[in-house]
Amino acid sequence: MDATPLTLPLCWRACGGLDYYAIIPDKVMKNAFCLAGSLMMMALATRLPAQTADVPVSAVPFLAAPTNTMLVLSNATGEVRVLDTRGLVLEANMAYLPRVQLTDLSEAELRALLETKTAYATLTTFASLHETNGSGPVFEKQLEQAWHQGKSLAEKIQTRLEILADLREYNINVALLPGSMAAASDYEAYASHENDRLTNRAATTAIAAEQVELTEQERAAGSPDPNETVHQAHDVYHETKDRLDRANDRAMLANGAAAAANQQVEAYLAKCAAISARLGTHAISGPAYPPFFPIPPLTMKAEVDAERVAH
């Protein structure tokens, strides 16, 4: 009985019968090979190097912000102190090293830069004294799109730094506008007051001049005590003329101050418009004409985190 399972298939095979014991192992082996092949492909896929294309922001897992402050370059090592549109500044041995241009850094060095605390914070946050408003997500999305337009990591970082510098300068000018406009209004009011005083002084002086002319005519006609009357008229005229001169000086100063204040307002407005136009070249939308509203605080971590895991 124990030999039956072994000898029966041999008999059937010899007689040309169906070899079930041979067919079943073939199917099993075929499925096993398919499964093994799939597992091998999955294993290889996990070991393949990352592609150079941008990783979709939605696919990026949560990444903790870097805490490292040191950066090792091919020709220098130090703590990252400054990252701006003019390049990178490191500190080593309590001294600032010469500024390094981003274009002088290799791809690996740029990616190491993203893993430093200062660089990451600089590229992913925009501080603002103004409250968060509905325009924040719009600006953040536009900044993300501008990042992905970069053809290289150096270009992405440089463009981001230029945009953030423009946003800061824009906010400074917007913040200075209210005070400048209030000062211009005050100077205008003061100038108006001084101009009214000048008009009154001019009218008074004209009357005094007429009085001098009248007394001169009366003296010529032989009126009693003509010299005393003429002297009094001249004294009044000289006094009013002095007041007119002082009023004219004050009015000139007031008008000059008002003009300067108005020019300052126009300068801030023109600066805001110019910065808005410059931001427009990066597809960052902002008001091109008054009223100009401030940029709220922004957070742009997703695209930078995607770059950190892309390689």
VOTI-518356 format. One line per 4 residues: number of its first residue (from 1); their letters; for each residue x, y, z of N, C-alpha, C. Coordinates in steps of 0.001 Angstrom, whole numbers, plus 500000, padded with zeros to 6 digits. Layout:
BEGIN
NUM> A> X:Y:Z:X:Y:Z:X:Y:Z | ...
This chain:
BEGIN
1> MDAT> 500829:498792:500000:500000:500000:500000:500853:501244:500000 | 501991:501216:500679:502842:502395:500718:503448:502680:499380 | 503618:501642:498486:504273:501863:497188:503316:502351:496143 | 502023:502262:496409:501033:502594:495373:501158:504012:494873
5> PLTL> 501247:505081:495736:501356:506451:495231:502580:506664:494378 | 503617:505825:494553:504839:506022:493801:504813:505262:492506 | 504244:504024:492486:504280:503186:491292:503171:503491:490346 | 502029:503973:490831:500882:504235:489958:501188:505267:488896
9> PLCW> 501780:506384:489204:502106:507365:488159:503070:506803:487151 | 503963:505919:487563:504917:505345:486622:504203:504458:485639 | 503198:503719:486128:502429:502855:485229:501651:503674:484232 | 500993:504681:484686:500229:505564:483792:501148:506236:482800
13> RACG> 502336:506610:483214:503257:507280:482311:503715:506306:481243 | 503926:505094:481656:504359:504085:480693:503273:503769:479688 | 502034:503856:480112:500915:503551:479221:500441:504755:478452 | 501081:505873:478610:500668:507097:477905:499512:507790:478569
17> GLDY> 499181:507431:479805:498083:508067:480506:498457:509444:481024 | 497471:510122:481590:497693:511452:482143:498563:511370:483373 | 499584:512218:483367:500506:512235:484504:500127:513378:485414 | 499136:513198:486303:498686:514250:487196:499780:514698:488151
21> YAII> 500590:513734:488553:501669:514070:489477:502728:514938:488806 | 502820:514836:487475:503768:515681:486737:503164:517032:486419 | 501849:517076:486083:501174:518323:485714:501084:519272:486899 | 500693:518769:488036:500492:519616:489204:501779:520298:489621
25> PDKV> 502895:519609:489729:504132:520314:490068:504502:521359:489028 | 504229:521141:487742:504547:522150:486723:503773:523433:486966 | 502514:523325:487261:501705:524533:487535:502212:525253:488768 | 502500:524454:489784:502989:525056:491018:504295:525786:490774
29> MKNA> 505195:525139:490017:506495:525766:489749:506328:527015:488898 | 505414:526967:487931:505194:528151:487089:504718:529332:487920 | 503755:529090:488791:503263:530162:489669:504364:530632:490616 | 505161:529707:491076:506242:530078:491987:507251:530970:491294
33> FCLA> 507577:530588:490019:508510:531431:489267:507945:532828:489037 | 506658:532931:488726:506019:534250:488520:506082:535082:489795 | 505754:534436:490917:505782:535147:492189:507192:535607:492526 | 508154:534719:492287:509537:535082:492583:509993:536232:491691
37> GSLM> 509565:536171:490408:509932:537265:489501:509355:538590:489952 | 508111:538590:490421:507485:539823:490899:508204:540366:492112 | 508571:539464:493021:509274:539904:494217:510636:540491:493873 | 511296:539877:492881:512601:540398:492471:512468:541790:491869
41> MMAL> 511439:541999:491037:511230:543317:490429:510947:544364:491500 | 510134:543991:492502:509849:544932:493576:511117:545268:494351 | 511938:544239:494593:513173:544490:495336:514111:545393:494560 | 514196:545140:493236:515059:545996:492414:514548:547416:492361
45> ATRL> 513230:547551:492308:512651:548897:492216:512982:549727:493446 | 513028:549081:494601:513341:549832:495820:514797:550250:495866 | 515637:549580:495068:517055:549907:495073:517473:550795:493918 | 516578:551041:492984:516922:551897:491852:517148:553315:492317
49> PAQT> 518076:554060:491721:518292:555463:492106:517100:556309:491753 | 516859:557358:492538:515708:558234:492301:515864:558951:490984 | 514745:559244:490352:514736:559979:489093:515016:561448:489349 | 515445:562167:488336:515777:563574:488488:514552:564473:488438
53> ADVP> 513430:563932:488004:512228:564765:487927:511749:565112:489322 | 510998:566204:489434:510475:566630:490722:509507:565596:491266 | 509611:565334:492546:508659:564458:493215:507377:565238:493463 | 506203:564650:493112:504953:565375:493366:504848:565767:494829
57> VSAV> 504445:567004:495077:504349:567491:496452:503396:566644:497267 | 502319:566185:496632:501319:565397:497358:501873:564052:497810 | 502968:563572:497146:503529:562274:497490:504642:562363:498516 | 504978:563552:498967:506089:563723:499902:505614:563438:501320
61> PFLA> 506282:562517:502024:505898:562277:503418:506345:563436:504294 | 505851:563428:505519:506246:564484:506442:507732:564348:506761 | 508454:565457:506639:509872:565474:506963:510110:566492:508066 | 510910:566088:509018:511267:567024:510081:512235:568065:509530
65> APTN> 512130:569271:510049:513028:570339:509615:514456:570016:510058 | 515443:570325:509241:516833:570036:509615:517240:570804:510872 | 518108:570200:511629:518663:570855:512822:520163:571080:512691 | 520746:570532:511631:522179:570683:511406:522503:572111:510988
69> TMLV> 523600:572644:511483:524010:574002:511125:525300:574028:510320 | 526006:572903:510272:527305:572858:509596:527145:572429:508142 | 527997:572987:507307:528011:572640:505889:529451:572379:505464 | 529652:571237:504828:530987:570862:504353:531034:571042:502847
73> LSNA> 531888:571937:502379:532091:572179:500959:533450:571640:500541 | 533689:571647:499258:534958:571126:498766:536139:571971:499211 | 535894:573255:499431:536998:574156:499792:536789:574892:501112 | 535732:574572:501836:535477:575251:503105:534471:574454:503918
77> TGEV> 534542:574628:505227:533600:573998:506149:533262:575022:507227 | 531993:575161:507507:531605:576108:508533:530127:576063:508812 | 529723:576908:509717:528315:577018:510089:527625:578012:509160 | 526474:577624:508640:525742:578489:507717:525163:579663:508498
81> RVLD> 525580:580860:508129:525130:582065:508807:524175:582882:507950 | 524471:583005:506673:523658:583844:505787:523432:583111:504478 | 522203:583164:503999:521870:582701:502662:520933:583729:502047 | 521415:584446:501057:520604:585467:500414:520906:585492:498926
85> TRGL> 520394:586510:498246:520535:586577:496797:521987:586713:496356 | 522855:587157:497243:524270:587333:496898:525110:586106:497199 | 524506:585076:497772:525227:583843:498006:525160:583363:499440 | 526201:582646:499817:526235:581924:501086:527422:582409:501912
89> VLEA> 527178:582587:503221:528246:582986:504134:528354:581930:505230 | 529573:581411:505399:529846:580443:506461:530685:581105:507550 | 530565:580555:508757:531388:581013:509871:532216:579844:510378 | 533501:580069:510512:534395:579050:511048:535436:579713:511932
93> NMAY> 535672:579123:513090:536654:579656:514034:536368:581120:514386 | 535088:581410:514609:534641:582743:515027:534979:583823:513999 | 534988:583455:512722:535247:584419:511644:534389:584049:510449 | 533905:585073:509751:533107:584841:508557:534024:584558:507377
97> LPRV> 533698:583511:506638:534468:583150:505455:533977:583960:504260 | 534780:584055:503212:534343:584796:502011:533037:584236:501457 | 532226:585130:500952:530923:584733:500420:531088:583757:499253 | 530239:582734:499216:530271:581708:498182:529041:581869:497299
101> QLTD> 529238:581904:495996:528131:581985:495056:527476:580613:494912 | 526153:580601:494789:525441:579336:494643:525855:578602:493381 | 526190:579344:492351:526591:578712:491091:527931:577992:491210 | 528691:578274:492259:529975:577609:492462:529836:576302:493236
105> LSEA> 528625:576003:493706:528396:574789:494475:527965:573653:493561 | 528404:572444:493894:527977:571267:493144:526555:570886:493537 | 525971:569973:492781:524621:569512:493100:524578:568887:494492 | 525597:568104:494808:525632:567465:496131:525758:568501:497238
109> ELRA> 526546:569535:497014:526713:570580:498022:525430:571387:498197 | 524705:571616:497114:523424:572319:497207:522416:571500:497999 | 522425:570199:497794:521493:569349:498541:521899:569266:500009 | 523166:569295:500261:523619:569355:501655:523209:570679:502289
113> LLET> 523200:571728:501490:522771:573036:501987:521311:573001:502427 | 520473:572274:501683:519057:572163:502051:518874:571470:503395 | 519860:570703:503806:519764:569970:505069:520334:570757:506238 | 520577:572052:506048:521021:572898:507157:519858:573748:507652
117> KTAY> 519866:574030:508925:518757:574727:509580:518523:576113:508989 | 519588:576885:508826:519448:578266:508350:518930:578312:506929 | 519504:577493:506049:519089:577508:504649:517645:577045:504507 | 517288:575998:505230:515921:575482:505134:514902:576517:505600
121> ATLT> 515193:577159:506738:514273:578178:507247:514178:579352:506278 | 515306:579734:505683:515302:580861:504748:514433:580571:503541 | 514468:579341:503046:513783:578985:501808:512323:578594:502019 | 511933:578283:503237:510588:577743:503458:509660:578638:504253
125> TFAS> 510150:579736:504798:509285:580606:505587:509471:582057:505173 | 508369:582790:505215:508391:584238:504980:507728:584895:506169 | 508520:585596:506949:507991:586255:508139:507330:587572:507777 | 506250:587876:508460:505525:589116:508211:504839:589543:509493
129> LHET> 504815:590841:509741:504133:591377:510915:502632:591439:510716 | 502190:591197:509513:500774:591287:509195:500091:589939:509421 | 498813:589988:509674:498064:588779:509961:497879:587940:508708 | 497733:586632:508930:497451:585723:507823:496085:586053:507239
133> NGSG> 496011:586060:505916:494731:586324:505264:494529:585365:504100 | 493443:585551:503382:493088:584631:502302:494069:584589:501160 | 494916:585598:501026:495875:585619:499923:497087:584734:500192 | 497267:584292:501452:498425:583479:501786:498539:582210:500953
137> PVFE> 497511:581355:500915:497608:580131:500110:497854:580405:498632 | 497338:581511:498135:497559:581856:496724:499041:582121:496471 | 499649:582922:497320:501076:583210:497167:501914:581945:497346 | 501544:581102:498311:502296:579872:498538:502251:578959:497320
141> KQLE> 501097:578867:496685:500973:578043:495479:501798:578634:494341 | 501781:579933:494191:502570:580569:493140:504065:580379:493379 | 504492:580438:494632:505895:580202:494962:506288:578755:494660 | 505383:577836:494922:505650:576433:494599:505819:576244:493093
145> QAWH> 504936:576867:492313:505035:576745:490864:506318:577385:490339 | 506703:578516:490908:507946:579160:490496:509140:578273:490809 | 509090:577563:491935:510176:576649:492295:510338:575559:491231 | 509224:574971:490815:509285:573877:489853:509686:574348:488457
149> QGKS> 509623:575644:488209:510047:576161:486909:511566:576178:486766 | 512277:576088:487880:513735:576116:487836:514304:574917:487108 | 515310:575146:486282:515911:574072:485499:516993:573339:486286 | 517450:573921:487371:518450:573281:488217:518160:573669:489659
153> LAEK> 518777:572937:490581:518560:573254:491990:519116:574635:492327 | 520248:574986:491741:520801:576319:491979:519845:577402:491504 | 519225:577191:490360:518277:578181:489841:517035:578250:490721 | 516574:577120:491201:515397:577103:492077:515665:577898:493355
157> IQTR> 516839:577642:493959:517172:578331:495207:517356:579819:494961 | 518078:580179:493897:518333:581586:493608:517035:582333:493332 | 516158:581745:492542:514871:582384:492245:514039:582553:493505 | 514016:581542:494362:513258:581635:495613:513805:582776:496475
161> LEIL> 515124:582887:496570:515725:583949:497369:515395:585327:496809 | 515402:585470:495484:515082:586757:494866:513625:587129:495107 | 512733:586155:495006:511308:586420:495242:511085:586844:496694 | 511680:586121:497631:511497:586453:499045:512081:587823:499376
165> ADLR> 513210:588172:498750:513793:589500:498966:512848:590581:498462 | 512233:590343:497315:511272:591314:496785:510042:591426:497679 | 509579:590303:498203:508411:590336:499089:508718:591125:500364 | 509919:590948:500899:510285:591705:502098:510375:593203:501791
169> EYNI> 511012:593541:500679:511127:594956:500320:509750:595556:500060 | 508891:594792:499427:507516:595251:499173:506799:595537:500493 | 506897:594614:501444:506219:594803:502728:506763:596003:503488 | 508075:596247:503383:508660:597413:504041:508054:598692:503481
173> NVAL> 507957:598780:502168:507401:599979:501544:505917:600134:501861 | 505184:599023:501886:503768:599086:502244:503609:599548:503689 | 504495:599076:504573:504417:599465:505980:504724:600946:506171 | 505600:601496:505340:505964:602907:505467:504921:603839:504844
177> LPGS> 504066:603301:504016:503093:604147:503312:502134:604882:504237 | 501467:604222:505194:500488:604941:506023:501084:606122:506770 | 502239:605908:507400:502872:607005:508120:503297:608127:507199 | 503801:607755:506028:504225:608765:505060:503031:609566:504549
181> MAAA> 501935:608882:504296:500730:609573:503815:500156:610479:504905 | 500195:610027:506160:499708:610859:507264:500576:612099:507424 | 501903:611915:507317:502805:613059:507418:502572:614035:506278 | 502362:613508:505072:502105:614381:503924:500827:615180:504127
185> SDYE> 499816:614532:504713:498562:615231:504969:498765:616353:505987 | 499558:616071:507030:499836:617095:508038:500615:618263:507435 | 501600:617954:506624:502387:619011:505993:501526:619844:505035 | 500606:619172:504360:499702:619898:503464:498827:620863:504252
189> AYAS> 498323:620404:505383:497486:621266:506212:498287:622453:506743 | 499514:622190:507192:500355:623273:507696:500695:624260:506587 | 501007:623742:505405:501324:624619:504285:500115:625465:503900 | 498930:624870:503950:497729:625630:503635:497522:626767:504634
193> HEND> 497775:626457:505909:497654:627493:506942:498653:628621:506708 | 499905:628276:506403:500921:629289:506181:500635:630090:504906 | 500080:629452:503906:499737:630182:502681:498595:631176:502931 | 497633:630765:503777:496560:631702:504135:497119:632898:504917
197> RLTN> 498048:632613:505835:498664:633707:506592:499437:634635:505655 | 500127:634065:504686:500881:634878:503727:499937:635766:502921 | 498800:635220:502544:497822:636021:501797:497329:637197:502623 | 497039:636933:503919:496586:638012:504800:497675:639066:505014
201> RAAT> 498924:638597:505189:500026:639540:505374:500235:640385:504116 | 500088:639782:502968:500248:640532:501727:499165:641608:501593 | 497931:641263:501993:496843:642238:501913:497076:643392:502888 | 497526:643058:504116:497804:644090:505111:498929:645014:504644
205> TAIA> 499944:644449:504054:501072:645241:503562:500640:646146:502412 | 499780:645655:501578:499278:646478:500465:498500:647678:500997 | 497710:647451:502048:496950:648557:502648:497907:649568:503271 | 498940:649080:503957:499922:649974:504573:500655:650786:503510
209> AEQV> 500957:650174:502390:501624:650895:501303:500717:651993:500746 | 499437:651689:500632:498488:652703:500158:498408:653864:501150 | 498462:653518:502441:498405:654567:503464:499635:655478:503384 | 500795:654902:503121:502007:655717:502956:501850:656657:501777
213> ELTE> 501349:656144:500699:501157:656986:499503:500153:658100:499779 | 499091:657786:500526:498075:658795:500834:498653:659900:501713 | 499428:659515:502729:500009:660550:503610:501026:661404:502857 | 501725:660832:501926:502661:661614:501116:501903:662647:500283
217> QERA> 500767:662244:499766:499955:663174:498981:499404:664294:499865 | 498974:663930:501099:498434:664943:502017:499521:665930:502434 | 500756:665418:502658:501845:666333:503008:502148:667274:501848 | 502086:666724:500671:502333:667589:499507:501243:668637:499368
221> AGSP> 500037:668329:499853:498921:669285:499747:498924:670286:500898 | 499875:670160:501886:499970:671121:502969:499100:670805:504157 | 498830:669525:504470:498020:669158:505631:498793:669442:506905 | 498077:669729:508040:498743:670028:509306:499510:668805:509833
225> DPNE> 500644:669046:510426:501505:668009:511011:501731:666847:510036 | 502167:667155:508821:502293:666107:507807:503428:665128:508097 | 504529:665617:508659:505672:664740:508863:505374:663598:509849 | 504648:663950:510935:504316:662918:511920:503445:661834:511298
229> TVHQ> 502461:662240:510516:501562:661266:509868:502316:660387:508882 | 503229:661005:508146:504014:660231:507174:504917:659246:507879 | 505551:659678:508979:506426:658772:509722:505654:657572:510279 | 504467:657841:510816:503652:656750:511353:503254:655767:510246
233> AHDV> 502887:656284:509096:502500:655429:507965:503677:654565:507510 | 504849:655174:507483:506035:654409:507085:506374:653332:508110 | 506223:653662:509396:506508:652667:510431:505573:651461:510316 | 504277:651771:510093:503304:650685:509939:503639:649838:508717
237> YHET> 504014:650511:507648:504332:649780:506415:505547:648866:506624 | 506606:649390:507239:507796:648580:507446:507516:647383:508365 | 506683:647618:509370:506326:646517:510261:505544:645430:509524 | 504546:645842:508758:503753:644858:508004:504595:644175:506926
241> KDRL> 505538:644940:506355:506420:644334:505342:507325:643283:505964 | 507819:643532:507158:508631:642530:507859:507809:641276:508147 | 506573:641466:508583:505698:640320:508836:505418:639553:507540 | 505258:640280:506461:505039:639630:505166:506253:638794:504763
245> DRAN> 507451:639310:504966:508657:638568:504612:508786:637296:505445 | 508503:637422:506754:508582:636235:507601:507517:635206:507214 | 506316:635709:506899:505244:634801:506473:505611:634112:505161 | 506268:634835:504279:506693:634245:503012:507736:633159:503236
249> DRAM> 508658:633401:504169:509671:632384:504483:509031:631120:505051 | 508095:631329:505992:507427:630161:506584:506617:629405:505537 | 505964:630138:504651:505163:629479:503616:506057:628684:502657 | 507215:629237:502336:508138:628518:501450:508628:627232:502099
253> LANG> 508965:627310:503392:509404:626115:504099:508282:625071:504184 | 507081:625541:504495:505942:624619:504618:505618:623965:503286 | 505636:624746:502223:505351:624188:500902:506437:623200:500471 | 507697:623519:500815:508776:622591:500493:508650:621281:501242
257> AAAA> 508292:621372:502539:508118:620161:503331:506956:619326:502819 | 505872:619987:502447:504713:619269:501912:505064:618587:500594 | 505814:619291:499748:506218:618705:498472:507119:617491:498686 | 508052:617607:499635:508951:616486:499920:508178:615286:500466
261> ANQQ> 507213:615558:501336:506406:614467:501896:505588:613786:500817 | 505030:614574:499916:504267:613992:498812:505171:613191:497879 | 506385:613673:497659:507331:612929:496839:507698:611605:497482 | 507806:611597:498811:508109:610356:499507:506981:609350:499353
265> VEAY> 505756:609825:499451:504608:608940:499238:504640:608373:497827 | 504892:609240:496857:504951:608791:495461:506084:607785:495266 | 507190:607985:495977:508315:607054:495861:507938:605675:496395 | 507254:605636:497548:506826:604352:498103:505826:603674:497168
269> LAKC> 504897:604435:496631:503913:603865:495712:504588:603328:494454 | 505529:604107:493917:506240:603665:492713:507074:602420:492999 | 507673:602364:494196:508473:601202:494561:507604:599959:494666 | 506443:600093:495281:505525:598951:495387:505107:598467:494005
273> AAIS> 504801:599399:493113:504397:599033:491760:505535:598349:491017 | 506760:598855:491183:507909:598260:490506:508178:596847:491010 | 508075:596656:492327:508310:595326:492892:507222:594359:492428 | 505983:594833:492382:504882:593981:491902:505132:593550:490468
277> ARLG> 505620:594478:489644:505926:594137:488253:507064:593119:488181 | 508070:593278:489046:509196:592346:489054:508737:590960:489517 | 507869:590911:490513:507331:589631:490961:506494:588974:489866 | 505846:589806:489055:505044:589273:487968:505848:588468:486964
281> THAI> 507144:588767:486833:507983:587988:485918:508170:586559:486402 | 507918:586312:487688:507983:584959:488251:506579:584392:488466 | 505580:585042:487866:504182:584611:488006:503686:584729:489441 | 504252:585685:490188:503771:585986:491535:502886:587219:491407
285> SGPA> 501607:587064:491636:500667:588151:491397:500564:589059:492612 | 500432:590337:492349:500253:591344:493392:499632:592571:492765 | 499098:593482:493579:498472:594684:493016:499492:595543:492285 | 499152:595928:491070:500061:596754:490270:499856:598243:490517
289> YPPF> 498811:598587:491248:498522:599989:491524:497790:600067:492868 | 497740:601255:493494:497107:601376:494814:495638:600963:494773 | 495111:600462:495888:495797:600283:497181:496664:599021:497193 | 497814:599116:497839:498710:597983:497978:498480:597335:499334
293> FPIP> 498278:596022:499335:498045:595314:500596:499297:594523:500973 | 499544:594315:502255:500757:593613:502690:500686:592120:502407 | 501855:591511:502259:501957:590066:502086:501917:589416:503466 | 501063:588414:503679:500973:587775:505005:502118:586787:505219
297> PLTM> 502236:586215:506408:503243:585161:506627:502991:583980:505695 | 504064:583380:505198:503955:582272:504245:504810:581100:504706 | 504365:579901:504345:505130:578679:504598:505198:577888:503302 | 506415:577578:502842:506618:576902:501553:507533:575700:501734
301> KAEV> 507121:574728:502544:507987:573598:502865:507835:572423:501898 | 506653:572234:501326:506372:571010:500573:507328:570821:499410 | 507525:571879:498594:508375:571730:497419:509842:571546:497793 | 510274:572177:498883:511656:571998:499325:511843:570589:499894
305> DAER> 510856:570102:500646:510929:568736:501156:510930:567725:500012 | 510151:568017:498969:510159:567141:497801:511544:567093:497170 | 512223:568211:497171:513592:568248:496629:514545:567462:497515 | 514311:567477:498810:515187:566770:499749:515101:565252:499559
309> VAH> 513929:564737:499172:513767:563291:499014:513868:562852:497563 | 514133:563794:496661:514148:563466:495240:515387:562674:494852 | 516457:562771:495648:517697:562086:495305:518200:561303:496513
